[in-house]
Amino acid sequence: MNIIKYLLLASCTIFSITLINAQADDSTSTAILEILELLDEEEKAEIVMHAKSQRDIAPQDELYWLLANINDSAKTRVLKYIQRKAGSRIKPKAGTADIYWLESSHDFGIIQEGKYFIHEFEFENIGKVAYQIQSVEGSCGCTIADYPKEAVPPGGKGIITLQFYSKGKKGEHTEFVTILGNSYPKNVSLIIEAQVR
């Protein structure tokens, strides 16, 4: 077992070095390497196993292929990474609200099964157009959201309250709540994580 693990980790290192050497100035490969740094060794090894079975992936498709072949835990970290990298460069379109979220994810940590856990996500309308939330949809029935029904004016603040019910949810959980409104981007995802025991 240790030999297999060692070989996988060595393969991952070779895979990364190959990408660096082959396409050092390719932004797609750079993004892949940055994403690989976010993953733990098991997840890297999992990707390498998939990579060995693939041939002739075009450079522009490597990032998409990588994201399609990593597990949910890694995808969550990649999403957070992308939000941090892109958040400051997203500019609202004309006629849309410009919303600043104080945070877009929350980890409850280790929690007890069968209880309610609540977290508030705060936001501020920093643009010139009132922000109207049209709908809020959770990735599972265990997540309930409360949100402002009235438009939040420019300069105004609001709170999205998420309630996670842990009954029958033992194990690790990552849940998404998607908010649809007149902001740019139109869909905003809030993430909650928990390890239920």
C-alpha positions as CSV (number, residue, x, y, z in Angstrom):
1,M,0.0,0.0,0.0
2,N,2.8,2.4,0.9
3,I,4.6,1.6,-2.4
4,I,1.4,2.4,-4.4
5,K,1.0,5.7,-2.4
6,Y,4.6,6.6,-3.0
7,L,4.3,5.9,-6.8
8,L,1.1,8.0,-7.0
9,L,2.7,10.9,-5.2
10,A,5.8,10.6,-7.4
11,S,3.6,10.6,-10.5
12,C,1.8,13.7,-9.3
13,T,5.1,15.5,-8.9
14,I,6.2,14.4,-12.4
15,F,2.8,15.5,-13.8
16,S,3.2,18.9,-12.2
17,I,6.8,19.3,-13.5
18,T,5.8,18.2,-17.0
19,L,3.1,20.9,-17.0
20,I,5.6,23.5,-15.8
21,N,8.2,22.6,-18.4
22,A,5.9,22.0,-21.3
23,Q,3.8,25.0,-21.0
24,A,5.4,27.5,-18.6
25,D,3.8,30.5,-20.1
26,D,0.3,28.9,-20.7
27,S,-2.2,30.6,-18.3
28,T,-4.4,27.5,-18.3
29,S,-1.6,25.3,-17.0
30,T,-0.6,28.0,-14.5
31,A,-4.2,27.9,-13.2
32,I,-4.1,24.1,-13.0
33,L,-0.9,24.2,-11.0
34,E,-2.3,26.8,-8.6
35,I,-5.4,24.7,-8.1
36,L,-3.2,21.6,-7.6
37,E,-1.6,23.4,-4.7
38,L,-5.0,23.6,-3.0
39,L,-5.4,19.9,-2.9
40,D,-4.2,17.4,-0.3
41,E,-1.9,14.5,-1.4
42,E,-4.8,11.9,-1.8
43,E,-6.7,14.3,-4.0
44,K,-3.6,14.9,-6.1
45,A,-3.0,11.2,-6.5
46,E,-6.7,10.7,-7.5
47,I,-6.2,13.3,-10.3
48,V,-3.0,11.7,-11.5
49,M,-4.8,8.3,-11.7
50,H,-7.3,9.9,-14.0
51,A,-4.6,11.8,-15.9
52,K,-2.8,8.5,-16.7
53,S,-5.9,7.2,-18.5
54,Q,-6.2,10.3,-20.7
55,R,-4.3,11.1,-23.8
56,D,-4.1,14.2,-26.0
57,I,-6.0,16.7,-23.9
58,A,-5.8,20.1,-25.6
59,P,-4.1,22.7,-23.3
60,Q,-7.3,24.9,-23.3
61,D,-9.3,21.9,-22.1
62,E,-7.0,20.8,-19.3
63,L,-8.5,23.1,-16.6
64,Y,-12.1,22.0,-17.5
65,W,-11.1,18.4,-17.5
66,L,-9.4,18.7,-14.2
67,L,-12.4,20.4,-12.5
68,A,-14.6,17.7,-13.9
69,N,-12.5,14.9,-12.4
70,I,-11.9,16.0,-8.8
71,N,-14.0,15.2,-5.8
72,D,-16.6,17.5,-4.1
73,S,-14.3,18.5,-1.3
74,A,-11.6,19.7,-3.7
75,K,-14.2,21.4,-5.9
76,T,-15.4,23.4,-2.9
77,R,-11.8,24.6,-2.2
78,V,-11.4,25.4,-5.9
79,L,-14.6,27.4,-5.9
80,K,-13.5,29.4,-2.9
81,Y,-10.1,30.0,-4.6
82,I,-11.8,31.2,-7.8
83,Q,-14.1,33.5,-5.8
84,R,-11.1,35.1,-4.0
85,K,-9.1,35.5,-7.3
86,A,-12.0,36.8,-9.4
87,G,-14.1,38.7,-6.9
88,S,-12.1,41.9,-7.1
89,R,-12.2,41.9,-11.0
90,I,-15.9,41.3,-11.5
91,K,-17.5,44.6,-12.6
92,P,-21.3,45.0,-12.6
93,K,-23.1,45.5,-15.9
94,A,-25.2,48.6,-16.4
95,G,-28.5,48.4,-14.6
96,T,-27.4,45.8,-12.1
97,A,-26.7,46.0,-8.5
98,D,-23.1,45.8,-7.2
99,I,-23.1,43.7,-4.1
100,Y,-20.2,43.2,-1.7
101,W,-20.4,40.0,0.4
102,L,-18.5,40.1,3.7
103,E,-18.1,36.3,3.3
104,S,-19.4,33.7,0.9
105,S,-18.7,30.5,2.9
106,H,-19.0,29.3,6.5
107,D,-17.7,26.2,8.2
108,F,-19.7,25.1,11.2
109,G,-16.9,22.6,12.0
110,I,-17.8,19.5,14.0
111,I,-21.5,19.6,15.0
112,Q,-24.0,17.4,16.7
113,E,-26.5,15.4,14.7
114,G,-30.2,16.3,15.1
115,K,-29.9,20.1,15.8
116,Y,-30.3,23.4,14.0
117,F,-27.3,25.5,13.2
118,I,-27.7,29.1,12.0
119,H,-25.3,31.5,10.2
120,E,-25.8,35.0,8.9
121,F,-24.2,36.1,5.6
122,E,-24.0,39.9,5.5
123,F,-23.9,42.0,2.3
124,E,-23.8,45.6,1.3
125,N,-25.1,47.3,-1.9
126,I,-22.1,49.3,-3.0
127,G,-23.6,50.2,-6.4
128,K,-26.2,52.7,-7.7
129,V,-29.0,50.3,-8.3
130,A,-31.4,48.8,-5.7
131,Y,-30.8,45.0,-5.1
132,Q,-33.8,42.8,-5.4
133,I,-33.5,39.1,-4.5
134,Q,-35.8,37.1,-6.6
135,S,-35.3,33.6,-5.2
136,V,-33.1,31.6,-2.9
137,E,-32.6,27.8,-3.5
138,G,-30.7,25.3,-1.3
139,S,-28.8,22.3,-2.6
140,C,-30.8,20.1,-0.1
141,G,-33.9,20.3,2.0
142,C,-31.8,20.6,5.2
143,T,-30.9,24.2,4.4
144,I,-33.4,26.9,4.9
145,A,-32.8,30.5,4.0
146,D,-34.3,33.8,5.2
147,Y,-33.6,36.9,3.1
148,P,-34.8,40.4,2.6
149,K,-38.0,40.5,0.6
150,E,-37.8,44.2,-0.1
151,A,-35.2,45.8,-2.4
152,V,-32.0,46.8,-0.6
153,P,-31.2,50.4,-1.7
154,P,-27.8,51.7,-2.8
155,G,-25.7,52.0,0.4
156,G,-28.0,49.6,2.2
157,K,-27.1,46.4,4.0
158,G,-28.8,43.0,4.3
159,I,-28.5,39.6,5.8
160,I,-29.1,36.1,4.4
161,T,-29.8,33.8,7.3
162,L,-29.0,30.1,6.6
163,Q,-30.3,27.4,8.9
164,F,-28.8,23.9,8.6
165,Y,-30.7,21.0,10.1
166,S,-28.3,18.2,10.9
167,K,-30.9,15.4,11.6
168,G,-30.0,12.2,9.7
169,K,-26.9,14.0,8.1
170,K,-24.0,12.2,9.7
171,G,-20.6,12.7,8.0
172,E,-19.1,15.6,6.0
173,H,-21.4,18.0,4.3
174,T,-21.0,20.9,1.9
175,E,-24.2,22.6,0.9
176,F,-24.8,25.4,-1.5
177,V,-27.5,28.1,-1.4
178,T,-27.9,29.9,-4.7
179,I,-29.3,33.5,-4.6
180,L,-30.9,34.8,-7.8
181,G,-31.2,38.6,-8.0
182,N,-30.5,41.6,-10.2
183,S,-26.8,41.7,-9.3
184,Y,-23.9,40.8,-11.5
185,P,-23.2,37.9,-11.5
186,K,-26.9,37.1,-11.4
187,N,-26.4,33.9,-9.4
188,V,-24.5,34.1,-6.1
189,S,-23.6,30.9,-4.3
190,L,-23.1,30.8,-0.5
191,I,-21.5,27.7,0.9
192,I,-21.9,26.1,4.3
193,E,-19.8,23.1,5.5
194,A,-20.2,20.9,8.5
195,Q,-19.0,17.6,9.9
196,V,-21.9,16.0,11.7
197,R,-21.3,13.5,14.5
